[in-house]
Amino acid sequence: MKEHNEEGAYFRISVKGGGCSGLSYGIGLDDTKQDDDVLMEQFGVKVLVKRDDIAILRGTKIDYKQSLMGGGFTIDNPNAIYTCGCGSSFRTETKQGAPEKC
């Protein structure tokens, strides 16, 4: 956030339909908090999650890892009962989503 002069922004994580398993994650920075957002703070970072996504993401651990191939976020969601081979799509016991062809 500092690198991109976005220190005042929120870190937003979301769940949307799609991917080969039915659901996929969205991660990004956002300047605006909406009425249906829940605001949390972790390690000094303000995190926004839509109220409807809280149950799907409860207990999820997000980390940023750097490697020789570059860096990126890893997501460990204990609610995911199925994930696809690409690792970016999932489904939970209570939310199936809308699978798409890979």
C-alpha positions in Angstrom: 0.0 0.0 0.0 2.9 2.3 0.8 4.6 1.5 -2.5 1.5 2.6 -4.5 0.6 5.6 -2.3 -2.6 3.9 -1.1 -1.9 4.1 2.6 -5.4 5.4 3.3 -7.2 2.7 1.2 -9.0 -0.4 2.5 -7.9 -4.0 1.7 -11.0 -5.6 0.2 -11.6 -9.4 -0.1 -14.7 -10.6 -1.7 -16.4 -13.8 -3.0 -18.0 -13.9 -6.4 -19.6 -16.6 -8.5 -17.5 -18.3 -11.2 -14.4 -20.3 -11.7 -14.4 -24.0 -12.4 -15.6 -24.8 -8.8 -18.3 -22.2 -8.5 -16.8 -19.4 -6.4 -13.7 -17.3 -6.7 -12.0 -14.7 -4.6 -11.6 -11.0 -5.3 -8.7 -9.1 -3.7 -7.9 -5.4 -4.1 -7.6 -2.0 -2.7 -10.7 0.2 -2.3 -11.2 3.8 -1.2 -14.8 3.5 -0.3 -16.7 1.7 2.4 -20.2 0.6 1.5 -23.2 0.2 3.8 -23.1 -3.6 3.5 -19.4 -3.8 4.3 -18.0 -5.1 7.6 -14.8 -3.3 8.6 -12.1 -5.3 10.4 -8.5 -4.5 11.2 -5.6 -7.0 11.1 -1.9 -6.1 11.6 -2.8 -2.4 11.1 -4.5 -3.0 7.8 -8.2 -2.0 7.4 -10.0 -4.9 5.8 -13.5 -4.7 4.1 -15.7 -7.7 3.6 -19.3 -7.7 2.3 -21.7 -8.8 5.1 -22.9 -11.7 2.9 -19.4 -13.0 2.4 -18.5 -13.2 6.2 -19.7 -16.8 6.7 -17.8 -18.0 3.6 -14.6 -16.3 4.7 -14.7 -16.9 8.5 -11.4 -18.3 9.6 -9.7 -17.6 6.3 -5.9 -16.8 6.4 -4.5 -14.6 3.7 -0.8 -14.2 3.3 1.5 -12.6 0.7 4.4 -14.7 -0.4 7.5 -13.7 -2.4 9.4 -16.3 -4.5 11.8 -16.4 -7.4 8.8 -16.4 -9.7 7.3 -13.3 -8.2 4.9 -12.6 -5.4 1.3 -13.1 -4.7 -1.5 -13.7 -2.2 -2.2 -17.2 -0.8 -5.6 -17.9 0.6 -6.3 -20.7 3.1 -10.1 -21.0 3.6 -11.2 -23.7 6.1 -14.7 -23.5 4.8 -13.8 -24.6 1.2 -14.8 -28.3 0.8 -13.6 -28.4 -2.8 -11.0 -26.4 -4.8 -10.0 -26.8 -8.4 -6.5 -27.6 -9.7 -5.7 -24.0 -10.4 -6.3 -23.1 -6.8 -8.3 -20.0 -7.5 -11.8 -21.4 -7.4 -13.7 -23.2 -4.6 -17.0 -24.1 -3.1 -18.3 -24.5 0.4 -20.8 -26.8 2.0 -23.5 -24.0 2.1 -22.5 -22.1 -1.1 -22.0 -23.8 -4.4 -21.8 -20.8 -6.7 -22.0 -21.0 -10.5 -19.2 -23.1 -12.0 -17.8 -22.1 -15.4 -15.7 -24.0 -17.9 -11.9 -23.6 -17.3 
